[in-house]
Amino acid sequence: MKAIRLHEYGGPGVLRLDEVPVPEPGPGEVLVRVHAAGLNPPDWYVREGMPGVPEEFRPPFALPLVPGTDVSGTVAAAAPDVPGFAVGDEVCGLLRFPDSLQGGAYAEYVTAPAADLARKPSGVSHVDAAALPMSGLTAWQFLIDLGHDHPSPFQEARHRPAALGTGTTVLVNGAAGGVGHLGLQLAKWRGARVVAVASGPHEAFLRELGADAFVDYTAQPPEEAVRDLDLVLDTVGGPHSRRFLRTLKRGGSLYPVYFGEFDEAENARLGITVTGTQVRSNGAQLAELLGLVEAGTLRLAIEGTFPLADAPAAHERAARGHLRGKIVLTVTED
């Protein structure tokens, strides 16, 4: 089969199209004929060798490897101990994350733990299904239901999503991105009022998705534009996430997707909960998300599609940033 592999770390040019053996499913696994594979930030972190990431936060991986964790395709074979899937079933999933960064989705075939997969509804395209897993599960596990008991590698406190509903105001920073545009829609689904933060060209798109208010961060710092929020989902996160503390009312919550540096004493004084989590594969939760997509409650934004062989170009586009939704590699016909 054809697969994109890393033989060395570096820029997009190190992604190489190779001929490799078709993998065989082990116990509890199925073999998936890949139709589409979604791109995510961990893909380029791995490509670069994860510079700056502390050793204790790195799952094991070794070269050469086939990157990619988000996949949509058709079951080609199943191990004898997998009763839930049959040859020909259309499925999608977030594969082995975060326990492994060698998901293998950038290929014509990939093995997948059955527990990581959900059936793809016939009304959802493979491109949309491949765009959903990591971003959708991140938004779901931060906002709706954590769904696991694994401790966060970033903090001792366990993340517990706040109740959302009528009368709740949520700000989504980075609202046009993969996690952001789905988090916005999930908050609206739960009845919240949503303030979307992105650059000006994304305003019409985000209002179409249901944003009640919009802040163009290139024209005004969002932390100066809003007050008395119940929740901030900061999909940008990192060292600047702390600035959103001033936007929250007492009793509010700040969820940085990329955890930054916070002062627990300051958080306690302000009466604000700051927690995050690390997204984990979950086929059952993914099935719920796919149901919302099929019903039209969730809309997947696709920044662009690239053939598998053009994975370097796809990574180059991702590196330029300012994405609206997700980038997807197409492998076989939908």
C-alpha positions in Angstrom: 0.0 0.0 0.0 1.0 3.7 -0.2 1.6 5.5 3.0 3.2 8.8 4.1 6.2 8.2 6.4 8.6 10.1 8.4 12.3 9.0 8.2 13.6 12.1 9.8 12.3 15.1 11.7 11.9 18.5 10.0 9.6 20.6 7.9 6.8 19.5 5.6 9.3 18.3 3.0 10.3 15.3 5.2 6.9 13.7 4.6 7.6 11.0 2.0 5.2 8.7 0.0 6.4 5.1 0.4 5.3 1.6 -0.5 4.8 -0.4 2.7 3.1 -3.7 3.7 -0.6 -3.6 4.6 -0.8 -4.0 8.4 -2.6 -6.8 10.0 -5.2 -6.3 12.8 -4.2 -7.5 16.2 -6.6 -8.6 19.0 -9.4 -6.1 19.4 -8.6 -4.4 16.2 -10.0 -3.9 12.7 -8.3 -3.1 9.4 -9.7 0.0 7.8 -9.4 0.9 4.1 -8.8 4.6 4.5 -11.0 7.1 2.5 -9.8 10.3 4.3 -7.5 11.3 7.1 -7.8 14.5 9.1 -4.8 16.8 10.0 -4.2 17.9 13.6 -1.5 19.8 15.5 0.0 16.6 16.9 0.8 15.6 13.4 3.2 18.5 12.8 4.5 18.3 16.4 5.6 14.7 15.7 7.0 15.7 12.2 9.2 18.2 14.0 10.3 15.7 16.6 8.2 17.5 19.4 10.8 20.2 20.1 10.3 21.8 23.5 7.9 19.2 24.8 9.1 17.7 28.1 10.1 14.1 27.9 7.4 13.1 30.4 4.7 14.4 28.1 5.9 12.5 25.1 4.3 9.2 24.2 6.7 6.6 22.7 7.3 6.8 19.0 10.1 5.9 16.7 11.1 6.4 13.1 10.1 5.6 10.5 6.5 6.2 11.3 3.2 6.8 9.5 1.6 9.9 11.2 -2.1 10.7 11.5 -4.8 9.8 14.1 -8.1 10.9 12.5 -9.5 8.5 9.9 -12.6 7.6 8.0 -13.0 4.6 5.9 -14.4 1.1 5.4 -13.7 -2.0 7.5 -11.6 -4.4 5.4 -11.0 -7.1 8.0 -11.6 -7.7 11.7 -9.9 -9.7 14.4 -11.9 -12.7 15.6 -12.5 -11.1 19.0 -14.2 -8.0 17.4 -18.0 -8.7 17.3 -19.1 -5.1 16.7 -17.9 -4.4 13.2 -18.1 -6.3 9.9 -16.3 -6.1 6.6 -17.9 -3.2 4.6 -19.0 -1.1 7.6 -18.1 2.6 7.2 -16.3 3.9 10.3 -14.3 6.8 11.6 -12.2 7.3 14.7 -9.4 9.0 16.6 -6.8 6.2 16.8 -4.8 5.4 19.9 -4.6 8.9 21.2 -2.9 10.1 23.4 -1.1 6.8 24.2 0.6 6.7 20.8 1.5 9.2 18.1 2.0 6.5 15.5 -1.7 6.4 14.5 -0.9 5.5 10.9 -3.9 7.3 9.3 -1.8 8.8 6.4 -2.1 5.6 4.5 -4.3 3.4 2.3 -4.9 1.0 5.2 -4.6 1.4 8.9 -5.3 -0.9 11.9 -7.6 0.6 14.5 -8.7 -0.5 18.0 -12.4 -1.2 17.7 -13.1 0.8 20.9 -11.8 3.9 19.1 -14.2 3.6 16.2 -17.8 4.7 15.5 -20.0 3.8 12.6 -20.2 6.6 10.0 -23.7 7.5 9.1 -24.4 7.3 5.4 -25.4 10.9 5.3 -22.0 12.1 6.5 -19.1 12.2 4.0 -15.8 10.6 4.6 -14.1 14.0 4.4 -16.4 15.4 7.1 -16.0 12.3 9.2 -12.2 12.4 9.0 -12.3 16.1 10.1 -14.4 15.4 13.2 -12.6 13.0 15.6 -9.8 14.9 17.4 -11.4 18.4 17.2 -14.9 17.1 18.0 -13.8 15.0 20.9 -11.7 17.8 22.3 -14.7 20.1 22.3 -17.0 17.4 23.7 -14.6 16.4 26.5 -14.0 20.0 27.5 -17.6 21.2 27.3 -20.0 18.3 27.6 -18.6 15.1 29.1 -15.1 14.1 30.0 -15.9 10.5 29.6 -12.8 9.0 31.3 -10.9 8.9 34.7 -7.4 9.4 33.3 -5.6 12.2 35.2 -4.5 15.2 33.2 -0.7 15.4 32.6 -0.9 19.2 33.1 -2.6 19.5 36.5 -3.8 17.6 39.6 -7.3 18.9 39.5 -9.8 16.8 37.5 -11.5 18.6 34.7 -15.3 18.7 35.1 -17.3 20.5 32.4 -19.5 23.3 33.7 -23.2 23.1 33.1 -24.3 25.0 30.0 -27.8 26.3 29.3 -30.0 29.3 28.9 -28.5 32.2 30.8 -25.0 31.0 30.3 -22.5 33.1 28.3 -19.6 31.4 26.7 -16.6 32.9 24.9 -14.8 30.8 22.4 -11.3 32.1 21.5 -10.0 30.8 18.2 -13.6 30.2 17.2 -12.9 29.6 13.5 -10.5 26.8 14.1 -11.0 23.0 14.3 -11.9 22.8 18.0 -13.3 26.3 18.1 -16.0 26.1 15.5 -17.3 22.8 17.0 -17.1 24.1 20.5 -19.2 27.1 19.5 -21.9 24.9 18.0 -21.9 22.5 21.0 -22.4 25.5 23.4 -25.3 26.7 21.2 -26.8 23.2 21.2 -26.8 23.3 25.0 -28.6 26.7 24.9 -25.7 29.1 25.8 -25.1 32.5 24.4 -21.8 32.5 22.6 -19.2 35.2 22.0 -16.9 34.2 19.1 -13.3 35.5 18.9 -11.5 35.4 15.6 -10.1 37.7 12.9 -12.6 39.9 11.0 -12.9 37.8 7.8 -14.4 34.9 9.8 -17.3 37.0 11.3 -20.0 36.0 8.8 -19.1 32.4 8.9 -19.2 32.3 12.7 -22.5 34.1 12.8 -23.9 31.5 10.5 -22.8 28.8 13.0 -24.8 30.6 15.7 -22.4 33.1 17.3 -24.5 35.8 19.2 -21.6 38.2 19.4 -18.2 38.6 17.6 -14.9 40.1 18.6 -12.2 40.8 16.0 -9.0 40.3 18.0 -7.0 42.2 15.4 -9.1 45.3 16.1 -9.6 45.0 19.9 -8.1 42.7 22.6 -11.0 40.3 23.5 -10.1 40.6 27.2 -11.0 44.3 27.0 -14.2 43.8 25.0 -16.3 41.5 27.3 -17.0 41.0 30.9 -19.2 38.8 33.2 -18.7 35.6 31.3 -19.6 32.2 32.7 -17.1 30.3 30.7 -14.1 30.8 28.3 -13.0 28.0 26.0 -9.6 29.2 24.9 -8.7 26.9 22.0 -5.5 29.0 21.5 -4.4 28.6 25.2 -0.8 28.8 26.2 1.0 31.5 28.1 -1.5 34.2 27.2 -4.6 32.4 28.3 -4.4 34.0 31.8 -5.6 37.3 30.3 -9.1 35.9 30.1 -9.4 35.7 33.9 -10.6 39.4 33.9 -13.5 38.6 31.6 -15.1 36.0 33.9 -17.6 36.5 36.7 -17.0 35.0 40.1 -17.8 31.3 39.9 -16.8 31.2 36.2 -14.5 28.8 34.4 -11.6 29.1 32.1 -10.7 26.1 29.9 -7.4 26.5 28.0 -7.0 23.7 25.4 -3.2 24.3 25.5 -2.5 24.7 29.1 -0.5 27.8 30.2 0.9 29.1 33.5 -1.6 30.1 36.1 -1.4 31.2 39.7 -3.7 28.9 41.8 -3.9 31.5 44.6 -5.0 34.2 42.1 -7.6 31.8 40.6 -9.0 31.1 44.1 -9.1 34.8 45.0 -11.1 35.5 41.9 -13.3 32.5 42.4 -12.5 31.1 39.0 -12.0 27.5 38.0 -9.1 26.9 35.6 -8.9 23.3 34.3 -8.0 21.4 31.1 -7.7 17.9 29.9 -6.1 15.9 27.2 -8.4 14.5 24.6 -8.7 10.8 24.5 -10.0 8.3 21.9 -13.6 7.4 22.6 -15.8 5.6 20.0 -19.0 6.0 22.0 -18.7 9.8 22.3 -17.7 10.0 18.6 -20.9 8.2 17.7 -22.9 10.9 19.6 -21.0 13.7 17.7 -21.7 11.9 14.3 -25.4 11.8 15.2 -25.3 15.6 15.7 -23.6 16.0 12.3 -26.1 13.8 10.6 -28.9 15.8 12.1 -27.5 19.0 10.9 -26.9 20.3 14.5 -23.1 20.3 13.9 -21.5 21.6 10.7 -18.0 20.6 9.8 -15.9 23.4 8.1 -13.3 22.1 5.7 -10.4 24.5 5.0 -9.2 22.3 2.1 -8.6 18.8 0.9 -5.3 17.4 -0.5 -4.6 14.0 -2.0 -2.5 11.7 0.2 0.6 12.3 -2.0 0.3 16.0 -1.3 0.6 15.7 2.4 3.7 18.0 2.4 1.5 20.8 0.8 -1.2 20.1 3.3 1.3 20.6 6.2 2.6 23.8 4.5 -1.0 25.2 4.4 -1.5 24.3 8.1 1.8 26.0 9.0 0.4 29.3 7.6 -2.3 29.3 10.2 -5.6 31.2 10.1 -7.5 28.0 9.2 -11.3 27.9 8.9 -12.1 24.4 10.2 -10.0 21.4 9.2 -7.6 20.2 6.5 -8.2 16.7 5.2 -6.2 14.2 3.1 -8.2 12.3 0.6 -7.0 8.7 0.1 -9.7 6.8 -1.9 -12.9 7.9 -3.5 -15.7 8.9 -1.1 
